[in-house]
């Protein structure tokens, strides 16, 4: 055997320089380059879903998914307002990604194997959900079995329709599936008595219920048909862009875990914890390898807040949806929300 040649300090420094250099091949990302040249992040969102993507009287959109778009814009462009929000129906999502019409999809989309193969890179999960039913309080149904001989409205081209049809067939139930193109059609059909229930993710059903003429006359079942991990998606073929988006979202989660919110960034220099200092760019970190400044996470938190602030502002107990964190709490608090270490 030949003795292994010692790895010199000069060689190590050269490798580190190549990795960290923003213009190096390692940092190549066609989508990120396009976003920077354009000066705008194009983000696909839901056309209208309270708490997630809703248009106000002034034309400004707000919501959980919208804030994910703005967070990524703040991280990569330095300004949360440098985003073009593009409403997409469920059936438009795949084509919008494939055709390069959007740089990011943030639209209550379930992460599945087949979708990742065809659509693009998913993750991280930003909302752990499950498919349930919205129905009148007067209807005693609580599970799928109870909905035998019911008519159920569902959005076409969604995993909700697939799950409903598979589950009903497996259980030997007679359920009339009424597939519709959009939520407005679902609600109109349901209120007119054209279907007995609506099925979708519990979060979406809570949003629908909040806008019904008499929300108290309707309920969302606790029992779920499936687990629905909702995650953002970026187009296929640009792993570096996928990494940047993934870690921007990890940054929102890590900020909450560190107890850091938008109001804390101005005084962040006083923070002593080494990991938090690294996350906020107070110490040199790994961001240079992606061509980003060390403070990219800090400027995102300053403008949009942590994951907790995004949740509370759009979905929390003080909002019309009134959702508790539940399994969407941090793992240290009994939930499933977690992020890898930033180093």
Secondary structure, 3 states (H helix, E strand, C coil): CCCCCCCCHHHHHHHHHHHHCCCCHHHCCHHHHHHHHHCCEEEEEECCECCCEEECCCCCEECHHHHHHHHHHHHHHCCCCCEEEEEECHHHHHHHHHCCCCCEECCCCECCHHHHHHCEEEEEEEEEEEEEEEEECCCCCCCCHHHCCCEEEEECCCHHHHHHHHHHHHHCCCCEEEEECCHHHHHHHHHCCCCCEEEEEHHHHHHHHHCCCCHHHEEECCCCCEEEEEEEEEECCCHHHHHHHHHHHHHHHHHHHCCCCHHHHHHHHHCCCHHHHHHCCCCCCHHHHHCCCCCHHHHHHHHHCCHHHHHHHHCCCCCCCCCCCHHHCEHHHCCCECCCCCC
